[in-house]
Amino acid sequence: MHGPGVCDAYAATGVDFGYESSGGLLTSGRFRPHKGGLLARSRRSPDAFADFYDEMSPRVLRYFARSTGDPHRAFDLTAETFAKAYEKRHAFRGETDSQAASWLWAIARTELAQFRRSRRIEFQALTRLKLERPRPSEEELRRVEALSAWSQAQTQLNDALELLPAEQREAIRMHFLERLGYDDIAQRLGVSNDVVRARCSRGLKALRENVEVHDAVHALEP
């Protein structure tokens, strides 16, 4: 069964996306590891994609809401991101949930970049899958509008980040703003996972001690 709002758009795939069991699109958001990896399992069993969506969609929606400042566009971008992920799931070559999350974030970042270039959202995957454009409920819109307020804090945060050492600033931007995982950042920077975690930890500690950006830092953290 599906509750009202954005998840209805996926009903036509024949996959139960478990909307009601999650309590709504915005209530989850911490990716819990599952044996075999949800996305990897969805290559053989499409129903597993419902659990993958249930786990990841709140974080992706928050990312788009914060990046665009527009709840309607955030829902549209989230819908197209997951439609493309569902469509391309057989191309995913990883096995773990962490690898799946990195793969999904790459799709999400591409969708955001395309939107920023054209200021339009192309519903290509939704069209190919014959899915309707999602219609978020009023409650969903109100909650995403609250998340969108984060964009106002982003400028303040970026200014504060300039006060940090370059290594800490870069790690925090990549992890919290670009939503890259620690492993991806470590690979990109050519350092260990522990080094990346330490840089983020030290940088956040310094930012939290800055009274002027304390609330913005709280909004930054997932």
matplotlib code that plots the C-alpha trace (Angstrom):
import matplotlib.pyplot as plt

x = [0.0, 1.1, 0.2, -0.5, 2.2, 5.4, 5.6, 2.4, 4.4, 6.2, 3.1, 3.0, 6.3, 4.6, 7.0, 5.8, 7.9, 6.7, 5.6, 3.2, 5.6, 8.2, 5.8, 6.4, 9.2, 10.9, 10.9, 13.7, 17.2, 19.8, 21.1, 21.2, 23.3, 21.6, 23.1, 23.9, 23.0, 19.5, 20.4, 22.5, 19.5, 17.2, 19.0, 17.4, 14.4, 12.9, 11.0, 14.3, 14.4, 11.4, 13.6, 16.5, 14.1, 12.7, 16.2, 17.7, 14.8, 14.7, 18.4, 18.1, 15.0, 16.8, 19.8, 17.7, 15.6, 18.7, 20.4, 17.4, 15.4, 12.3, 10.2, 8.5, 11.7, 13.2, 10.4, 10.7, 14.5, 14.1, 11.5, 13.7, 16.8, 15.1, 13.4, 16.9, 18.3, 15.6, 16.0, 19.8, 20.0, 21.3, 24.3, 25.3, 28.3, 28.8, 27.5, 27.3, 24.9, 27.8, 28.6, 25.0, 24.7, 27.7, 26.3, 22.9, 24.6, 26.4, 23.0, 21.6, 24.5, 24.2, 20.5, 21.2, 24.0, 21.8, 19.0, 21.4, 22.6, 19.1, 16.9, 14.6, 14.0, 13.8, 11.6, 13.2, 13.3, 9.8, 8.6, 10.3, 8.9, 5.4, 5.3, 3.3, 5.1, 4.8, 2.3, 3.5, 1.0, 0.5, 2.2, 5.2, 5.5, 5.4, 8.1, 10.3, 9.8, 11.2, 14.2, 14.6, 15.4, 18.8, 19.8, 19.8, 22.3, 24.5, 26.0, 26.8, 28.4, 30.5, 31.8, 32.7, 34.4, 36.8, 38.2, 39.2, 42.4, 42.2, 42.3, 39.4, 37.4, 37.7, 36.7, 33.7, 32.4, 32.8, 31.1, 28.3, 27.6, 28.4, 27.3, 30.3, 31.0, 34.3, 35.6, 35.0, 36.6, 39.6, 40.0, 39.7, 42.2, 44.6, 44.4, 43.0, 39.4, 40.5, 42.3, 39.1, 37.0, 39.5, 39.5, 35.7, 35.6, 38.1, 36.5, 33.0, 34.3, 35.8, 32.6, 30.4, 32.4, 31.6, 28.4, 27.4, 27.2, 26.1, 22.6, 23.9, 26.2, 23.4, 21.4, 24.5, 24.7, 22.4]
y = [0.0, 3.6, 6.7, 10.0, 12.1, 11.5, 7.8, 7.2, 8.0, 4.6, 2.5, 1.8, -0.1, -2.9, -2.5, -1.8, 1.1, 0.7, 4.3, 3.7, 1.4, 4.2, 6.7, 9.0, 10.2, 12.4, 10.2, 7.9, 8.9, 6.8, 4.1, 0.8, -2.0, -5.1, -8.4, -8.5, -4.9, -3.7, -2.3, -5.3, -7.6, -5.5, -6.6, -10.0, -9.0, -5.6, -5.5, -4.9, -1.5, -0.5, -0.9, 1.0, 3.8, 3.8, 4.1, 6.7, 8.9, 11.1, 12.0, 12.6, 14.8, 16.9, 17.3, 18.6, 20.8, 22.4, 22.8, 24.3, 26.0, 24.9, 22.0, 21.3, 21.0, 19.0, 16.4, 16.4, 15.9, 13.1, 11.4, 11.5, 10.4, 7.3, 6.5, 6.6, 4.5, 1.9, 1.9, 1.5, -0.8, -3.7, -1.5, -1.2, -3.4, -3.0, -5.3, -3.2, -0.6, 1.9, 1.4, 1.7, 5.0, 6.4, 5.2, 6.9, 10.2, 10.3, 10.2, 12.8, 15.2, 14.8, 15.6, 18.7, 19.8, 19.4, 21.4, 24.2, 24.4, 24.5, 25.5, 22.7, 19.2, 16.6, 13.7, 11.3, 8.2, 8.9, 9.1, 5.9, 4.0, 5.6, 7.1, 10.2, 13.2, 13.0, 15.2, 15.9, 16.3, 19.6, 18.1, 17.0, 20.4, 22.2, 19.9, 20.4, 24.2, 24.1, 22.2, 24.7, 27.3, 25.7, 27.4, 30.7, 29.3, 27.9, 31.3, 31.9, 28.5, 28.9, 32.2, 30.4, 27.5, 30.0, 30.5, 26.8, 25.3, 24.2, 20.5, 20.7, 23.0, 20.7, 17.6, 19.2, 20.7, 17.3, 15.3, 17.6, 19.8, 17.4, 14.4, 12.3, 9.3, 9.1, 6.4, 8.5, 11.6, 9.5, 8.2, 11.6, 13.2, 10.3, 9.9, 7.3, 7.1, 7.9, 11.1, 12.3, 11.6, 13.4, 16.5, 16.6, 16.2, 18.9, 21.3, 20.8, 21.3, 24.6, 25.7, 24.7, 26.9, 29.9, 31.3, 33.1, 30.0, 27.4, 27.1, 26.8, 24.1, 22.2, 22.4, 21.2, 17.9, 15.1]
z = [0.0, -0.5, 1.4, -0.2, -1.8, -3.7, -3.3, -5.3, -8.5, -8.2, -7.8, -11.6, -11.4, -9.5, -6.7, -3.2, -2.0, 1.6, 2.1, 5.0, 6.8, 6.9, 8.3, 5.3, 3.1, 5.7, 8.7, 7.9, 6.7, 8.4, 6.1, 7.9, 6.5, 5.2, 4.4, 0.7, 0.1, -0.8, -4.2, -5.1, -4.2, -6.3, -9.4, -8.8, -6.8, -7.7, -4.4, -2.6, -4.3, -2.1, 1.0, -0.7, -1.5, 2.0, 3.5, 1.2, 0.0, 3.1, 2.8, -0.9, -0.5, 2.2, -0.1, -2.9, -0.6, 0.9, -2.5, -4.4, -1.6, -3.4, -2.1, -5.4, -7.2, -4.4, -4.8, -8.6, -8.4, -5.9, -8.0, -11.1, -9.2, -7.9, -11.2, -12.9, -10.1, -10.5, -14.2, -14.0, -11.0, -13.2, -14.1, -10.4, -9.9, -6.1, -3.3, -0.1, 1.1, 1.3, -2.3, -3.3, -1.4, -3.2, -6.5, -5.8, -4.7, -8.0, -9.8, -7.4, -8.0, -11.7, -11.6, -9.5, -11.9, -14.9, -13.1, -12.2, -15.9, -17.5, -14.5, -15.8, -14.6, -17.4, -16.4, -18.8, -16.5, -15.1, -18.7, -19.8, -16.8, -17.5, -14.1, -13.2, -11.8, -8.0, -6.2, -2.7, 0.1, 1.9, 5.0, 3.0, 1.4, 4.8, 6.1, 3.1, 3.2, 6.7, 5.4, 2.6, 5.2, 5.4, 2.2, 4.0, 6.5, 3.7, 2.8, 6.5, 6.8, 3.6, 5.1, 8.4, 6.5, 5.1, 8.6, 8.9, 7.6, 4.0, 4.7, 7.2, 5.0, 2.0, 4.0, 5.5, 2.2, 0.5, 3.2, 4.4, 1.4, -1.5, 0.5, -0.4, 1.9, 3.8, 1.6, -1.6, 0.0, 1.1, -2.4, -4.0, -1.6, -1.5, 2.3, 4.7, 5.9, 9.5, 8.3, 6.6, 9.7, 11.9, 9.6, 9.6, 13.4, 14.1, 11.7, 13.1, 16.6, 15.6, 13.9, 16.9, 19.1, 16.8, 18.4, 15.2, 13.1, 15.8, 14.4, 10.9, 11.9, 13.5, 10.2, 8.3, 10.2, 8.8]

ax = plt.figure().add_subplot(projection="3d")
ax.plot(x, y, z, "-o")
ax.set_aspect("equal")
plt.show()
